[in-house]
Amino acid sequence: MPFAMPRHSSAATASVGSHALSSASAALARKARFWDRIARKYAADPIADLPGYEATLQRVQGLLSTSHDVLEIGCGTGSTALRLAPHTRRLLATDVSAEMIAIAREKLAAQPMPQLGFAVADADAPVFGQGTWDAVLAFNLLHLVDDLDHAIEAAVQALRPGGLFISKTACINEMNPLVPRLALPLMRAIGKAPHVLCFDAAQLQAALVRHGLVVEAVERHGTKGKDIRVFIVARKPQA
């Protein structure tokens, strides 16, 4: 006898929806708490590969214009936004961590820039405005989102036709296999690491293409040994 499909009452459907929202809210709160807790240490840590960082900044500056409205997702404590803002008409930099944004605003207060603003927002959620931005920036972020496809889709929706999605991302699957299989799960279990997605550069490019972006450049800017951080420039096609 075939199984009968259960009938869901509106109350049951509402309960399922509420549970999904509750789970999403709990995940968001956990993520924010992790980054809030380490924000001050993160701000104090030196950049591991300063020449590589400067190379990325110069590359991005060459892609931006003072006629561009730019959104940065996962901006951390705002150091990169402060460097790039003078090359834009407007830059809104966002991060899931309120403590990171507080530090970024302290930096902005010490170095005021009228075209730069900071706001708390989750890269996994819809970003500020659809079809609003000439460029969306995501540096050291895409391996840290909850859902890679969701985050890319939100960024694509935020872009104007012809806009650029510029990212630099750690590709964990290009590291020693013991890192994603053993070290990261252990560190996460003891609260020393956040949720991390494991993929390589080819898989990341495939995800960008899957959401309609045209990959224009794939580069590595590291100057110290093997560079697992891939820099990608991708464009949203004209409508």
C-alpha positions in Angstrom: 0.0 0.0 0.0 1.6 3.3 -1.0 2.4 5.9 1.7 -0.2 8.7 1.9 1.2 12.2 1.8 0.5 14.0 5.1 -1.7 17.0 4.9 -0.2 20.1 6.5 -2.5 22.6 8.3 -1.7 26.3 8.0 -0.7 26.1 11.7 1.8 23.4 10.9 3.2 25.2 7.9 3.6 28.4 10.0 5.4 26.3 12.7 7.9 25.0 10.1 8.5 28.5 8.8 9.0 29.8 12.4 11.5 27.0 13.1 13.5 27.9 10.0 13.6 31.5 10.9 14.6 30.7 14.4 17.4 28.4 13.2 18.6 31.1 10.8 18.5 33.7 13.6 20.5 31.5 15.9 23.1 30.8 13.3 23.4 34.6 12.6 23.8 35.3 16.4 26.5 32.6 16.7 28.4 34.0 13.8 28.2 37.6 15.1 29.2 36.5 18.6 32.4 34.8 17.3 33.6 37.8 15.4 32.5 40.2 18.1 34.7 38.3 20.6 37.9 38.4 18.5 37.4 41.8 16.9 39.9 43.7 19.0 42.6 41.0 18.5 41.8 40.9 14.8 42.3 44.6 14.6 45.6 44.5 16.3 47.1 41.6 14.3 49.5 42.7 11.6 48.8 41.8 7.9 50.6 38.6 7.2 51.7 39.5 3.6 51.7 43.3 3.4 53.2 43.4 -0.2 50.5 41.0 -1.4 47.8 43.1 0.3 49.2 46.3 -1.3 49.2 44.6 -4.7 45.5 43.7 -4.3 44.7 47.3 -3.2 46.4 48.7 -6.3 44.6 46.3 -8.5 41.2 47.2 -7.0 41.9 50.9 -7.1 42.5 50.5 -10.9 39.0 49.0 -11.3 37.2 51.6 -9.4 36.2 55.2 -10.3 35.1 58.3 -8.4 31.8 57.9 -10.4 31.2 54.4 -8.7 28.9 53.5 -5.9 30.6 50.6 -4.1 29.4 48.1 -1.5 31.9 46.1 0.6 30.5 43.0 2.4 32.5 41.5 5.2 34.6 44.6 5.7 36.0 43.6 9.1 37.5 46.6 10.9 37.4 48.8 7.8 41.1 49.1 7.0 40.5 48.2 3.3 37.4 50.4 3.0 39.4 53.4 4.3 42.0 52.8 1.6 39.6 52.4 -1.2 36.9 55.0 -0.4 38.9 57.9 -2.0 38.7 56.1 -5.3 34.8 55.9 -5.2 31.9 58.3 -5.2 30.3 56.4 -2.3 31.4 53.3 -0.4 29.2 51.5 2.1 31.2 48.9 4.1 29.3 46.2 6.0 30.0 43.4 8.4 28.0 41.0 10.5 30.0 41.9 13.7 28.8 45.0 15.5 32.1 45.1 17.3 34.1 45.1 14.0 31.9 48.0 12.8 32.4 49.9 16.0 36.2 49.7 15.4 35.8 50.7 11.8 33.8 53.8 12.9 36.5 54.7 15.4 39.0 54.6 12.5 36.7 56.7 10.3 36.2 59.3 13.1 40.0 59.7 13.2 40.2 59.9 9.4 36.9 61.4 8.2 35.8 60.6 4.7 32.4 61.9 3.6 31.9 59.2 0.9 32.5 56.3 3.4 30.0 54.8 5.7 29.8 51.6 7.8 26.8 49.4 8.7 26.1 46.1 10.4 24.8 43.5 7.9 25.1 39.8 7.1 26.6 38.8 3.8 24.3 35.8 3.8 21.2 38.0 3.8 20.0 40.4 1.1 22.3 43.4 0.9 21.5 47.1 0.7 19.5 47.8 -2.4 19.0 45.8 -5.6 20.6 47.0 -8.8 22.2 49.8 -6.8 25.9 49.3 -6.9 28.6 49.6 -9.5 30.9 47.2 -7.6 30.5 44.8 -4.8 33.7 43.9 -2.9 34.2 40.7 -0.9 37.7 40.3 0.6 38.6 37.2 2.8 34.9 36.5 3.1 33.4 34.0 0.7 34.8 30.9 2.6 33.2 32.3 5.7 29.6 32.6 4.6 27.0 30.1 5.5 25.8 29.5 1.9 28.2 30.4 -1.0 25.4 30.4 -3.6 23.1 32.5 -1.5 25.9 35.1 -0.8 26.9 35.3 -4.5 23.2 35.6 -5.6 22.7 38.5 -3.1 25.8 40.2 -4.4 24.6 39.8 -8.0 21.2 41.2 -7.2 22.9 44.2 -5.6 24.9 45.0 -8.7 23.8 47.2 -11.6 24.0 45.6 -15.0 27.7 45.8 -16.1 28.8 46.0 -12.4 31.8 44.2 -11.0 32.0 41.6 -8.3 35.6 41.7 -6.9 36.6 39.1 -4.4 39.7 37.6 -2.8 39.1 34.3 -1.1 41.0 31.7 0.8 40.6 28.3 -1.0 40.8 25.9 1.9 40.8 22.8 -0.4 44.2 24.0 -1.8 45.8 23.6 1.6 47.2 20.4 3.1 44.2 17.9 3.2 44.6 17.6 7.0 43.6 21.2 7.5 39.9 20.9 6.2 39.5 17.3 7.4 41.1 17.5 10.8 42.5 20.9 12.0 39.5 23.1 11.1 36.8 20.8 12.6 38.9 20.5 15.8 39.4 24.2 16.1 35.7 24.9 15.4 34.7 22.4 18.1 36.7 24.3 20.7 35.5 27.7 19.6 38.8 28.8 18.0 37.6 28.9 14.4 34.3 30.0 12.7 32.3 28.0 10.2 34.4 27.6 7.1 33.5 26.5 3.6 36.0 24.3 1.8 36.5 24.7 -2.0 39.2 25.4 -4.5 39.6 28.2 -7.0 37.9 26.2 -9.9 34.9 25.5 -7.7 34.6 29.2 -6.7 34.8 30.3 -10.3 32.1 27.7 -11.2 29.8 29.2 -8.5 30.3 32.7 -9.9 29.4 31.5 -13.4 26.5 29.6 -12.1 24.9 32.9 -11.0 25.4 34.6 -14.4 28.7 36.4 -13.7 31.4 36.6 -16.4 34.8 35.9 -14.9 37.3 38.5 -16.3 40.4 37.9 -14.3 41.8 35.2 -11.9 45.0 36.2 -10.1 47.2 35.5 -7.1 48.8 38.4 -5.3 50.7 36.6 -2.6 54.4 37.1 -2.1 55.2 34.4 0.5 55.2 30.9 -0.7 52.0 29.2 -2.0 49.1 31.6 -2.2 45.7 30.0 -1.5 43.9 33.4 -1.8 42.5 33.7 -5.3 41.6 37.2 -6.5 38.7 37.2 -9.0 37.1 40.0 -11.0 33.7 39.0 -12.4 31.1 41.2 -14.2 27.4 41.1 -14.2 26.2 41.2 -17.9 24.4 44.2 -19.3 20.6 43.6 -19.3 
